[in-house]
């Protein structure tokens, strides 16, 4: 469970980076439809991680997150598709684990993939969507 909390904290830190990063011009940029969709997905990710970090394992919610990332990867920005597919795969592994302990083991196994995806996700949102992310 400790591994899961560490990974969840990493994504929350990446989300905080997105919130605190200033826009390129220093002013709040207009948010594109793509950014709004990505920010909604980021919020869903943050909610699942926050809930899971508090010991609430819900395979249905985690499975829904996986499906959301898979769907978004089909139409999302090309530079972010592999990242979204990585999140979908990691969430799918955690959802199919069956319990919190097995999910933590699955996350430990997928740790490098998850970490790389979290960095790419946070970087993309902060550089392309500015500081207007709804992640918390």
C-alpha positions as CSV (number, residue, x, y, z in Angstrom):
1,X,0.0,0.0,0.0
2,X,3.0,2.3,0.7
3,X,4.0,2.0,-3.0
4,X,0.6,3.0,-4.1
5,X,0.7,6.1,-1.8
6,X,4.1,7.1,-3.1
7,X,2.9,6.8,-6.7
8,X,-0.3,8.6,-5.9
9,X,1.6,11.4,-4.2
10,X,3.8,11.7,-7.4
11,X,0.7,12.3,-9.5
12,X,-0.7,14.8,-7.1
13,X,2.6,16.6,-7.1
14,X,2.5,16.6,-10.9
15,X,-1.1,18.0,-10.7
16,X,0.1,20.7,-8.3
17,X,2.8,21.6,-10.8
18,X,0.1,22.1,-13.4
19,X,-1.9,24.3,-11.1
20,X,1.0,26.4,-10.0
21,X,2.8,26.7,-13.4
22,X,2.3,30.2,-14.9
23,X,0.9,30.6,-18.3
24,X,3.4,31.5,-21.1
25,X,2.3,35.2,-21.1
26,X,1.7,35.4,-17.4
27,X,-2.0,35.9,-18.0
28,X,-4.7,33.3,-18.0
29,X,-4.9,31.9,-21.5
30,X,-8.1,30.9,-23.2
31,X,-8.7,27.3,-22.5
32,X,-9.2,25.2,-25.7
33,X,-11.8,22.4,-25.9
34,X,-8.9,19.9,-25.9
35,X,-7.5,21.4,-22.7
36,X,-10.9,21.3,-21.0
37,X,-11.2,17.6,-21.8
38,X,-7.7,16.9,-20.6
39,X,-8.3,18.9,-17.4
40,X,-11.6,16.9,-16.7
41,X,-9.6,13.7,-17.2
42,X,-6.9,15.0,-14.9
43,X,-9.5,15.8,-12.2
44,X,-10.9,12.3,-12.5
45,X,-7.4,10.9,-12.1
46,X,-6.7,13.0,-9.1
47,X,-10.0,12.0,-7.5
48,X,-9.3,8.3,-8.0
49,X,-5.8,8.6,-6.6
50,X,-6.9,10.7,-3.6
51,X,-9.7,8.2,-2.8
52,X,-7.3,5.2,-3.3
53,X,-4.6,6.9,-1.2
54,X,-7.1,7.1,1.7
55,X,-7.5,3.3,1.5
56,X,-10.7,3.3,-0.5
57,X,-10.2,0.6,-3.2
58,X,-13.0,0.7,-5.8
59,X,-12.3,-1.5,-8.8
60,X,-15.3,0.0,-10.7
61,X,-14.1,3.5,-10.3
62,X,-10.5,2.6,-11.3
63,X,-11.9,0.6,-14.3
64,X,-13.9,3.7,-15.4
65,X,-10.7,5.7,-15.2
66,X,-8.9,3.2,-17.4
67,X,-11.8,3.4,-19.9
68,X,-11.7,7.2,-19.9
69,X,-8.0,7.2,-20.7
70,X,-8.4,4.6,-23.5
71,X,-11.2,6.6,-25.1
72,X,-9.3,9.9,-24.8
73,X,-6.2,8.4,-26.3
74,X,-8.1,7.7,-29.5
75,X,-8.8,11.4,-30.2
76,X,-6.3,13.2,-27.9
77,X,-3.2,15.0,-28.9
78,X,-0.8,12.7,-30.7
79,X,2.1,13.6,-28.4
80,X,0.0,12.5,-25.4
81,X,-1.6,9.3,-26.7
82,X,1.1,6.9,-25.4
83,X,0.9,8.6,-22.0
84,X,-2.9,8.2,-21.9
85,X,-2.6,4.5,-23.0
86,X,0.0,4.0,-20.2
87,X,-2.4,5.4,-17.6
88,X,-5.2,3.2,-19.0
89,X,-3.0,0.1,-18.8
90,X,-1.9,0.9,-15.2
91,X,-5.4,1.6,-14.1
92,X,-6.7,-1.6,-15.8
93,X,-4.0,-3.6,-13.9
94,X,-5.0,-2.0,-10.6
95,X,-8.8,-2.5,-11.3
96,X,-8.4,-6.1,-12.2
97,X,-6.3,-6.8,-9.1
98,X,-9.3,-7.4,-7.0
99,X,-8.2,-5.8,-3.7
100,X,-6.1,-3.0,-2.4
101,X,-3.0,-5.2,-1.7
102,X,-3.0,-6.8,-5.1
103,X,-3.6,-3.3,-6.7
104,X,-0.6,-2.0,-4.8
105,X,1.5,-4.9,-6.1
106,X,0.3,-4.2,-9.7
107,X,1.2,-0.5,-9.3
108,X,4.7,-1.4,-8.0
109,X,5.2,-3.6,-11.0
110,X,4.0,-0.7,-13.3
111,X,5.8,1.9,-11.3
112,X,8.2,3.1,-14.0
113,X,5.5,3.2,-16.6
114,X,3.3,5.2,-14.3
115,X,6.0,7.6,-13.2
116,X,7.0,8.4,-16.8
117,X,3.3,8.9,-17.7
118,X,2.8,11.2,-14.8
119,X,5.7,13.4,-15.8
120,X,4.7,13.6,-19.4
121,X,1.1,14.3,-18.4
122,X,2.0,17.1,-16.0
123,X,4.4,18.6,-18.4
124,X,1.9,18.6,-21.3
125,X,-0.8,20.1,-19.2
126,X,1.4,22.8,-17.7
127,X,2.9,23.8,-21.1
128,X,0.0,23.4,-23.4
129,X,-3.0,24.2,-21.1
130,X,-1.4,26.8,-18.8
131,X,-2.2,27.2,-15.2
132,X,-6.0,26.8,-15.6
133,X,-6.0,23.1,-14.8
134,X,-8.8,21.9,-12.6
135,X,-6.6,19.2,-11.0
136,X,-6.4,19.3,-7.2
